[in-house]
Amino acid sequence: MPHLLLLRHAKSSWDAPALNDFDRPLADRGRRAAPVMGSFIGAKPWRPALVLCSSAVRARETLDLVLPKLPVEPSLRYLKSLYLAPPSRMIALLRQQAPEVASIMVVAHNPGMENLALRLAKDATTPAARRMAEKFPTAALAHFKLPSWRSLGEEEAALKDFIRPRDLG
């Protein structure tokens, strides 16, 4: 059963309001939060074998700070199609992945990440699901266990955990 990790990019900077949204970099808070989340992910047995990352600057910068905290570098794919992608686009992309890939991490944006996570979390009564429904903040991570990539969105997905940077100290 594969693992799906949904990592929202870390906090972005609004210091240059004229800058195109796609090109916004991380804020200081985001540069602090991303490696903390990377350390958490790197300590888990379900760390990603493949990362699908939005090619927006803030998503790439988030991943650049997470990767050094992982004991083994995963395969990486940067995709412009993940920039502000709706859940349907992310599900279609994930369904195309090889069945032998044990874990995939998607690094992308809201509202798509939050909407996808809420759609997949069928049991909204768990503590993790309740925290996630309150808010899916920047640098938060939703961890799911799935029957298969092909059945994503059709069969039950188990939300195993929802972690925010503030949960890690």
C-alpha positions in Angstrom: 0.0 0.0 0.0 1.6 3.3 -1.1 2.1 6.4 0.9 1.0 9.9 -0.3 2.6 12.9 1.3 1.0 16.3 0.6 3.3 19.1 1.6 2.1 22.6 1.1 4.9 25.0 0.3 6.4 27.0 3.2 5.4 30.6 3.9 6.1 32.9 1.0 7.2 36.5 1.0 5.1 39.5 0.1 7.9 42.0 0.3 7.8 42.7 -3.4 4.0 43.2 -4.2 4.7 43.8 -7.9 6.4 40.4 -8.2 4.5 37.8 -10.2 2.8 35.3 -7.9 4.7 32.4 -9.5 8.0 34.0 -8.7 7.4 34.8 -5.1 10.2 33.5 -2.9 10.0 32.1 0.7 9.8 34.4 3.7 12.1 34.0 6.6 9.5 32.1 8.4 9.2 29.7 5.5 13.0 29.2 5.4 12.9 28.2 9.0 9.8 25.9 8.7 10.8 23.9 5.6 13.9 22.2 7.1 12.0 21.3 10.3 9.4 19.5 8.2 12.3 17.9 6.2 13.8 16.5 9.4 10.4 15.1 10.4 9.9 13.5 7.0 13.4 12.2 6.8 13.0 10.3 10.1 10.0 8.3 8.9 10.1 5.0 7.1 7.6 6.3 4.5 9.8 9.1 3.3 9.3 9.8 -0.4 10.7 7.8 -3.2 9.4 10.3 -5.8 8.7 14.0 -5.4 6.3 15.9 -7.7 6.9 19.6 -7.1 5.3 22.7 -8.5 7.8 24.7 -10.5 6.8 27.9 -8.7 9.7 29.5 -6.8 8.3 29.1 -3.3 7.6 25.4 -3.9 11.1 24.7 -5.3 12.7 26.7 -2.5 10.7 24.7 0.1 11.8 21.4 -1.5 15.4 22.7 -1.6 15.3 23.1 2.2 13.6 19.7 2.8 15.9 17.5 0.6 19.1 17.9 2.7 17.2 16.5 5.7 16.3 13.2 3.8 18.7 10.3 4.2 18.2 9.3 0.5 17.4 11.8 -2.2 14.2 10.9 -4.0 13.5 11.1 -7.7 12.4 14.6 -8.5 9.9 16.0 -11.1 9.2 19.7 -11.3 5.9 20.4 -13.0 4.3 23.8 -13.9 1.0 21.9 -14.0 1.1 21.7 -10.2 1.0 25.5 -9.9 -2.4 26.2 -8.3 -3.6 22.8 -9.5 -7.1 21.7 -8.5 -7.5 18.3 -6.8 -8.6 16.7 -10.1 -5.3 17.5 -11.8 -3.3 16.2 -8.9 -5.3 13.0 -8.8 -4.9 12.4 -12.5 -1.1 12.9 -12.2 -0.8 10.5 -9.3 -3.0 7.9 -11.0 -0.4 7.7 -13.8 2.5 6.8 -11.4 4.0 3.3 -11.5 2.4 0.9 -9.0 5.8 0.0 -7.5 6.5 3.5 -6.3 6.1 3.1 -2.5 5.7 6.8 -1.6 5.2 10.1 -3.4 5.3 13.6 -2.0 3.5 16.4 -3.8 4.8 19.9 -3.0 2.2 22.4 -4.2 -0.3 25.1 -3.3 -3.6 25.9 -1.7 -6.5 25.8 -2.3 -5.7 22.6 -4.3 -3.7 20.8 -1.6 -6.2 21.4 1.2 -9.1 20.5 -1.0 -7.4 17.3 -2.2 -6.5 16.3 1.4 -10.0 16.9 2.7 -11.4 14.9 -0.3 -9.2 12.0 0.4 -9.7 12.0 4.2 -13.0 10.0 4.3 -13.1 9.8 8.1 -13.3 13.4 9.3 -13.7 12.3 12.9 -10.0 11.5 13.6 -7.9 14.1 15.5 -5.6 14.5 12.4 -8.6 15.1 10.1 -10.1 17.7 12.5 -6.8 19.6 12.7 -6.6 19.5 8.9 -10.2 20.7 8.4 -9.5 23.7 10.7 -6.7 24.9 8.4 -4.0 23.5 6.1 -1.2 26.1 6.8 2.0 26.7 4.9 4.6 23.9 5.3 1.9 21.5 6.7 2.1 17.8 5.7 -0.8 15.4 5.3 0.2 11.7 5.2 -2.1 9.1 3.6 -1.9 5.4 3.1 -3.6 4.3 -0.1 -4.8 1.0 -1.7 -3.1 2.0 -5.0 -2.2 5.0 -7.2 -4.7 3.9 -9.8 -7.6 3.9 -7.4 -6.7 7.3 -5.8 -9.9 9.2 -5.1 -12.1 6.2 -5.7 -11.2 3.9 -2.8 -10.7 4.7 0.8 -7.5 6.6 1.7 -6.4 6.5 5.3 -5.2 9.8 6.7 -2.3 8.6 9.0 -1.2 12.0 10.2 -1.4 15.8 9.7 1.6 17.7 10.9 2.2 21.5 11.0 5.5 23.1 11.7 4.2 24.4 15.0 3.5 20.8 16.1 7.2 20.1 15.9 8.4 22.8 18.3 
